[in-house]
Amino acid sequence: MKLEKIVTRNENFADWYTSVIKAAKLVEYSSIKGMMIFQPNGWAIWQNIVKELDSRLAIKGVLNVQLPLFIKQSEFLKEKQHVAGFAPESFQVTYQGDKKLEDPYVVRPTSEVAFCNYFKKIITSYNSLPIKYNQWCNVYRSEKNTRPFLRNSEFFWQEMHSVHVSSADAIHTAKELIELYKNFVNDFLCIPTLIGEKTVGERFAGADNTFTIEALMQDGQGLQCATSHYLGQNFAKTFDVKFQNKANQYEFAYQTSAGMSTRIIGAVIMTHADDKGLVLPIGIAPIQIALLTILSEKEPKVQEVTNRLYQQLRNKYRVSIDNTAAGFGFKIANQEVQGTPITLVIGPKEVQENKVVLIRRDNGIKLSVTLDKINETLTEILPQYQKEIYQKAEQRLNAAIVDVCTLTEFNQAIKAKKIVRAPWGGNVADETKLKEQTGASPRCILKDADQQFCFFTKKPARYIVYFARAY
């Protein structure tokens, strides 16, 4: 048996990325461009993300619902700024059976319109607010250049939508959600992030403000991991989402939306994986501990000890056994490709000594552990594993951030695959011009600028902003 060859990162980062995905059997391409077939490994990773993130949303009072896939085109076209952002990449259904639809259906690229129509039906007075609803679903956006997880015409995500009686309450919820995403990505996925507001040119279409978390990939490019949007009353006014206030008068509601998609799997790969394959955080790994046998077909005692260990661990961890006759080198390489955090090796020698060999995926360190100490050792090592893969990524992020004051310095830093931190006073047109000239865009606002001048326009700067080339 042979494993799929993985291209090295230095050889070609883009090819490395897709070769890791193929070797780890995460997805397969379908016959429709940009629409992936999730294989068991890939879907298990997403489902583990869903389970954890869903539990964190529930703690914040978010309830799950499910809305239709289709939106009437006439409804979709009502919010002009939203349409400008999404119409060019939307799919449409123009026929129902053999009958042409007078009002075609837009296949949801996002669900603000659908949620507004729903909220309009169920909201009565201020006593029914706030409402925080979420759906786990797939959405569709036509993409010219596709790449697994990063750019897909169909992708899966959660989208949270909330309705509030005041602007302050809605803004608080939008900020609360981006903090929730940051904590989830940091401690569960072990990815360090930058957090802040988007510039005007980078905001969600139809939002008054967008909050974001941005991560650094190993090739020096940024990746937006999740966003939370303060929608103000923009959609409420368009779709007549009102509530009756304490004075028995009707007023437009304030809204938010927020989401994280399967793109986050791409972030995990490009943050942690190496030239051997995936390196997965504990919580999302389909298999957390793999038991590998040596000569189990010749030594029944090996299989007996392995089965006993499996029963001991399976109630706490996701465990598998590889007792096939494949060579030991293949077995180890297979677990490395799949990113299994911990591998336990059991052969005749280990059985005789009442031990197992424990191998960490992140650093390859091997430990000889007695069987009666295995639970204790795992309890100690697994948090270390999480902490150390986070620290490795954090060191890379911190080392990549450079401060600049001039366009020359900016260009040098971007060419060196850095994240630039710089004073910014430009407008949307300036953002477009900067991206055309350098390939870099504003990722998020760090803070207000203090008596500094924009490196690009030479005008007084409003903010200190992070810039990078990005996916």
Secondary structure by P-SEA (a helix, b strand, c coil): ccccccccccccaaaaaaaaaaaacccccccccccccccaaaaaaaaaaaaaaaaaaaaabbbbbbbbcccccccccccaaaaaaccccbbbbcccccccccbbbbcccccaaaaaaaaaacccccccccbbbbbbbbbbbbbccccccccccbbbbbbbbbbbccaaaaaaaaaaaaaaaaaaaaccccccbbbbbbcccccccccccccbbbbbccccccccccccccccaaaaaaacccccccccbbbbbbbcccccccaaaaaaaaccccccccccccccccccbbbbbccccccaaaaaaaaaaaaacccccccccccccccaaaaaaaaaaacccbbbbbcaaaaaacbbbbbbccccccccccccaaaaaaaacaaaaaaaaaaaaaaaaaaabbbbccaaaaaaaaaacccccccccccaaaaaaaaaaccccccccccccccbbbccccccccccccccccc
